Amino acid sequence: MHFKLIIALVEDTKSALILDAARSAGATGATVLNQVRGEGSTASRTFFGLNLETQRDMLMFLVEEHMSRHILETIAGIGSFDENPGSGIAFQLDVEDAVGVMRQVSQLSKVVEERL
C-alpha cells in the first residue's frame, strides 16, 4: 500500500472542523502541531512588535494514495483556502515508506478495494 502525506496549515479556529472533514473523507488519523507560524507573499502585520496574525495549526495526515486527492479537496473546501486569502494552505507529498501503520492498512484495504 502506498501513502501520501497531506500537510495543512490552518487557522486554529478551523482545526477541529478540518480534522472532522478529513476523517469523514477517509483519513484514519492526524497529527496536530499547535501554534505554528508562517508568512505569505506579504509580511505579517505587527503592532509594537506583536504579531497580529491568528494562531495556526499544522495538521498532518498519512493517507492512502488513492484517497489523497479527495481528502485534500475536502480540506481545502472546509478551510475556504481558495476563497479567502490567508485562510490556509494544504499540499501532499509522496511517502516512500512508512512503519507503524499496520492497523490503518487493514482498515484501508477494504475501502480501497471497493473504490478500485
trRosetta pair geometry for C-beta under 8 A, 3 or more apart (Angstrom, degrees):
i j d omega theta_ij theta_ji phi_ij phi_ji
1 64 6.2 -59 -178 -124 112 100
1 105 5.3 179 25 -129 151 98
1 108 6.8 102 -152 93 151 125
1 109 7.2 -100 -75 -84 134 79
1 112 7.5 162 -127 10 109 167
2 64 7.3 90 78 -158 54 62
2 65 4.5 -5 100 -11 100 133
2 95 7.4 158 -177 66 68 87
3 62 5.4 5 -178 -178 137 87
3 63 6.5 142 -154 75 82 30
3 64 6.2 -62 -104 -102 64 35
3 65 6.3 -155 -121 -45 11 80
3 95 4.2 -22 87 54 96 135
3 98 5.4 8 27 -6 149 142
3 101 7.4 -10 -64 137 149 174
4 62 7.8 168 82 -153 39 47
4 63 5.7 -25 62 68 85 84
4 64 7.8 21 18 119 83 13
4 65 5.1 108 -26 -104 100 67
4 68 3.9 27 48 -103 143 153
4 92 4.6 13 166 -178 124 119
4 93 6.7 151 -166 71 74 38
4 94 6.3 -48 -112 -104 74 38
4 95 6.2 -173 -108 -2 18 96
5 60 6.4 -14 -171 -165 98 96
5 61 7.2 152 -159 78 48 49
5 62 5.7 -21 -102 -100 72 66
5 63 7.9 144 -102 21 23 73
5 92 6.6 154 78 -156 44 64
5 93 4.7 -16 59 58 99 94
5 94 7.9 -3 17 81 84 8
5 95 5.3 107 -29 -62 94 108
6 22 7.7 -170 88 -136 144 131
6 27 7.7 -90 44 -97 133 125
6 59 8.0 -12 112 111 90 89
6 60 7.2 157 82 -155 54 44
6 61 4.3 -7 57 58 103 103
6 63 6.0 14 -4 11 113 121
6 68 6.3 175 -55 -153 111 92
6 71 6.1 -129 -29 110 164 117
6 72 5.6 -153 -123 -85 128 85
6 75 6.9 157 162 -3 137 157
6 90 6.3 11 -178 -177 97 105
6 91 7.4 179 -147 93 60 29
6 92 4.8 -30 -94 -95 69 87
7 58 6.5 -16 -166 -169 94 96
7 59 7.3 151 -157 80 43 53
7 60 5.4 -9 -104 -103 73 77
7 61 8.0 -163 -70 25 33 69
7 90 6.8 177 90 -147 46 60
7 91 6.0 -11 58 60 89 75
7 92 7.6 162 15 -94 68 36
7 93 7.2 25 -5 -2 109 107
8 18 6.3 -149 120 164 156 147
8 58 7.3 153 80 -157 48 47
8 59 4.4 -12 60 58 100 103
8 60 7.9 -167 25 -72 68 35
8 61 7.6 29 -1 -1 105 106
8 75 5.3 -119 -89 176 146 141
8 79 7.0 -166 -168 -48 126 157
8 88 6.4 21 -179 172 88 124
8 89 7.3 -178 -147 93 54 43
8 90 4.0 -11 -102 -101 84 100
9 36 6.6 -98 -134 90 101 132
9 38 5.7 50 169 -20 152 153
9 56 5.6 13 -180 177 86 130
9 57 7.6 177 -149 85 47 40
9 58 5.6 -17 -99 -102 72 72
9 59 7.9 -168 -74 21 26 73
9 88 5.7 -179 92 -152 60 77
9 89 5.2 9 49 53 102 84
9 90 7.5 -170 21 -75 59 53
10 14 5.0 -106 166 80 120 110
10 15 5.8 152 89 -81 122 65
10 18 5.6 -149 -68 -6 175 160
10 56 6.5 149 77 -154 28 79
10 57 5.7 -22 65 59 82 85
10 59 6.3 4 15 0 117 115
10 79 5.5 -106 -119 -121 115 129
10 87 7.6 0 -141 152 70 67
10 88 4.1 8 -106 -113 63 140
10 90 7.9 13 -57 -63 98 97
11 14 4.9 72 67 12 89 105
11 15 7.7 -129 95 -35 48 75
11 54 5.1 13 -137 109 102 137
11 55 7.4 92 -160 78 60 55
11 56 6.4 -61 -101 -104 33 63
11 57 7.8 20 120 16 16 84
11 79 8.0 151 22 -148 87 94
11 87 6.4 -58 -17 -159 115 62
11 88 6.4 -103 -10 -58 72 105
12 15 5.5 -18 -153 -17 45 119
12 34 7.0 53 -115 -143 121 84
12 35 7.7 11 -73 -69 136 53
12 54 6.9 -147 22 153 88 99
12 55 4.3 -3 -7 97 134 102
12 56 6.4 -156 -41 -119 81 11
12 57 5.0 106 -101 -27 72 102
13 54 7.2 -55 -1 179 107 139
14 17 5.2 -61 -163 46 64 114
14 18 5.6 60 142 -23 89 107
14 78 7.2 151 -176 135 112 93
14 79 5.7 107 146 -115 150 76
14 87 7.7 50 -5 179 160 95
14 88 7.1 -102 72 -39 143 145
15 18 5.9 -65 -147 40 27 106
15 19 6.1 28 158 -21 67 108
15 32 6.5 73 -169 -136 132 130
15 57 4.5 23 -89 45 130 153
15 59 6.5 164 -141 -61 87 120
16 19 5.7 -52 -144 36 30 113
16 20 6.4 29 157 -17 63 107
17 20 5.9 -59 -151 38 28 109
17 21 6.2 25 154 -17 65 110
17 78 5.6 -171 136 172 104 123
18 21 5.6 -54 -142 39 32 111
18 22 6.1 34 158 -21 66 106
18 59 6.2 -165 110 5 126 168
18 75 5.5 54 -157 -139 103 81
18 78 5.3 163 -97 99 66 131
18 79 5.7 27 -89 -62 122 100
19 22 5.9 -55 -146 36 27 110
19 23 6.4 27 156 -18 62 107
19 30 5.7 -122 -128 31 96 154
19 32 7.5 -31 -82 -71 130 124
19 59 6.6 -147 -77 -133 83 139
20 23 5.8 -57 -150 36 30 111
20 24 6.4 24 155 -15 65 108
21 24 5.8 -57 -146 40 31 108
21 25 6.2 26 154 -16 65 110
21 74 5.2 -172 153 154 105 107
21 75 6.6 153 98 -89 119 49
21 77 7.8 -150 178 74 150 94
21 78 4.3 -154 -11 -47 170 156
22 25 5.6 -61 -146 41 31 109
22 26 7.9 -75 172 56 56 54
22 27 4.1 2 150 15 95 142
22 30 6.6 76 90 -63 145 130
22 59 7.5 179 -12 149 159 138
22 61 5.8 -130 177 -84 143 152
22 71 5.5 55 -145 -162 79 101
22 74 6.4 154 -92 96 49 121
22 75 5.7 26 -77 -75 100 99
23 26 7.9 -173 -173 44 25 14
23 27 5.3 -75 -86 69 42 90
23 28 7.7 93 -128 -103 75 15
23 29 8.0 50 -100 -76 97 27
23 30 7.9 -92 -61 -18 91 111
24 74 7.7 -160 78 -175 88 151
25 67 7.5 144 141 175 82 103
25 70 5.6 -171 -178 129 110 94
25 71 4.6 149 113 -104 126 65
25 74 4.0 -146 -69 5 154 166
25 75 7.9 -109 31 -37 155 73
26 63 6.8 83 110 -150 98 118
26 64 7.5 -82 151 40 121 101
26 67 4.3 -119 120 -173 152 139
26 70 6.6 59 17 89 133 120
26 71 5.7 -105 59 -69 98 108
26 111 6.8 157 -138 157 106 151
27 30 6.4 33 151 -58 136 94
27 61 4.6 -57 -134 -152 132 132
27 63 5.4 -68 -107 -89 76 114
27 67 7.9 -180 -65 127 52 127
27 71 5.4 105 -50 -136 97 139
28 63 7.5 151 11 -109 82 68
28 104 4.6 155 81 -125 161 102
28 107 6.0 123 -114 84 136 142
28 108 6.7 -88 -44 -57 136 105
29 61 7.5 161 88 -132 46 72
29 62 7.6 -4 71 44 91 87
29 104 7.3 -98 13 -87 111 122
30 59 5.4 -16 -174 -168 132 92
30 60 6.4 143 -164 71 73 47
30 61 5.1 -36 -103 -85 86 78
31 59 7.5 149 76 -158 49 45
31 60 4.5 -15 58 59 97 105
32 57 5.7 -14 -165 -179 96 122
32 58 7.2 149 -158 78 45 54
32 59 5.7 -12 -103 -103 74 69
32 60 7.8 -164 -72 21 31 74
33 36 5.7 60 111 -49 107 116
33 57 6.6 154 77 -165 51 66
33 58 4.2 -3 54 55 107 104
33 60 7.5 45 -7 -10 100 108
34 55 7.6 5 -178 165 80 123
34 57 5.5 -28 -110 -111 51 91
35 55 5.6 -47 -106 -156 65 111
35 56 7.4 92 -142 61 19 57
35 57 7.6 12 -21 -89 32 61
36 56 5.0 -69 70 94 80 102
36 57 6.6 99 17 -137 100 18
36 58 4.7 50 -10 -28 155 104
37 51 7.5 -63 -127 -156 125 170
37 53 7.5 105 -139 80 86 141
37 56 6.6 138 -97 36 27 119
38 56 6.2 -19 12 36 102 170
38 89 7.9 -126 140 25 165 122
39 43 6.5 -9 -162 -130 126 44
39 44 5.6 -94 -112 -34 98 97
40 85 7.6 106 -170 174 169 95
40 86 6.1 -95 -21 -96 152 78
44 51 5.7 -8 146 -142 139 96
44 52 7.2 167 168 46 90 73
44 53 5.1 -63 -144 -33 116 123
45 51 7.8 107 81 -160 54 52
45 52 4.4 -38 94 48 101 125
45 53 7.1 140 44 -50 78 74
46 49 5.9 2 172 -122 128 12
46 50 6.1 147 -161 67 79 37
46 51 5.9 -42 -103 -94 81 41
46 52 6.3 -172 -103 -8 24 92
47 50 5.3 -29 65 59 76 95
47 52 5.7 77 -8 -61 102 113
53 56 7.7 -19 140 -29 116 102
56 88 7.8 152 -136 -106 106 83
59 75 7.9 -164 85 -138 135 133
61 71 6.6 -132 115 151 154 143
62 95 6.8 44 -140 -54 95 163
62 98 6.3 127 -167 -128 140 155
62 101 6.7 -107 120 -103 139 138
62 104 7.5 73 99 125 105 175
63 67 5.5 -112 167 86 113 104
63 68 5.0 145 94 -92 119 76
63 71 5.4 -125 -130 28 172 161
64 67 4.8 61 70 20 91 109
64 68 7.1 -143 89 -41 41 83
64 108 4.8 160 -45 -178 140 145
64 111 7.8 154 35 85 154 112
64 112 5.7 -108 153 -75 156 126
65 68 5.4 -32 -145 -7 36 123
66 112 5.5 110 52 -137 138 100
66 115 6.2 152 138 97 130 135
66 116 6.8 -62 -144 -63 162 100
67 70 5.7 -65 -167 46 58 111
67 71 5.8 54 141 -22 86 110
67 108 7.6 -113 -3 -147 141 115
67 111 7.5 18 -68 125 137 123
67 112 7.2 -97 -34 -91 105 87
67 115 7.5 142 -76 15 85 172
68 71 5.8 -61 -147 40 31 109
68 72 6.0 33 157 -22 68 109
68 92 5.4 96 172 -138 126 158
69 72 5.6 -53 -145 37 31 114
69 73 6.3 28 157 -16 65 107
69 92 7.9 -96 -81 6 52 157
70 73 6.0 -56 -146 39 28 108
70 74 6.3 32 153 -22 63 107
71 74 5.6 -54 -148 35 31 114
71 75 6.4 34 153 -20 65 104
72 75 5.8 -54 -151 34 29 112
72 76 6.4 27 153 -17 64 107
72 90 5.9 176 -151 125 79 123
72 91 7.8 33 -139 -134 124 18
72 92 5.6 -75 -81 -36 135 120
73 76 5.6 -53 -145 38 33 113
73 77 6.3 35 155 -21 65 106
74 77 5.8 -56 -149 35 29 111
74 78 6.4 22 158 -12 65 107
75 78 6.2 -60 -146 40 28 105
75 79 6.0 12 161 -5 65 118
75 81 8.0 31 124 -20 77 129
75 90 4.9 107 110 -83 130 171
76 79 6.0 -67 -140 49 25 103
76 81 4.7 -74 -148 29 76 123
76 82 6.5 41 173 -15 111 98
76 90 5.7 -128 -69 40 82 126
77 80 7.5 21 -179 -70 30 45
79 87 5.9 156 160 132 85 108
79 88 4.5 -68 174 56 136 141
79 90 7.1 135 33 -25 153 120
80 83 4.5 -63 -170 54 91 111
80 84 4.7 42 126 12 113 110
80 87 5.3 -26 87 115 88 167
81 84 7.4 -76 -125 55 13 74
81 87 5.7 -146 -105 81 44 102
81 88 5.0 -83 -98 78 96 82
81 89 6.2 120 -149 -94 129 36
81 90 6.5 -119 -58 8 162 93
83 87 7.6 0 71 19 72 149
84 87 4.0 65 92 -32 108 133
95 98 5.6 17 152 -46 135 109
98 101 5.0 21 127 0 118 137
101 104 4.6 -46 -174 43 86 118
101 105 5.8 96 124 -31 85 94
102 105 5.4 -50 -145 32 35 116
102 106 6.6 33 158 -18 66 101
103 106 6.1 -55 -153 34 31 107
103 107 6.6 26 151 -13 64 108
104 107 5.7 -59 -148 41 34 110
104 108 5.7 21 159 -13 71 115
105 108 6.0 -62 -136 44 25 103
105 109 6.2 42 161 -42 63 100
106 109 6.1 -36 -143 10 27 117
107 110 7.3 -70 179 30 32 101
107 111 7.2 13 143 -5 66 116
108 111 5.3 -65 -151 45 48 111
108 112 5.6 42 157 -21 83 108
109 112 6.2 -59 -143 38 24 106
109 113 6.3 24 159 -19 61 111
110 113 5.9 -58 -148 36 27 111
110 114 6.5 27 155 -19 63 107
111 114 5.9 -58 -154 34 30 111
111 115 6.6 22 153 -14 65 109
112 115 5.8 -59 -148 39 34 108
112 116 6.2 21 158 -12 69 108
113 116 6.1 -59 -140 42 29 101
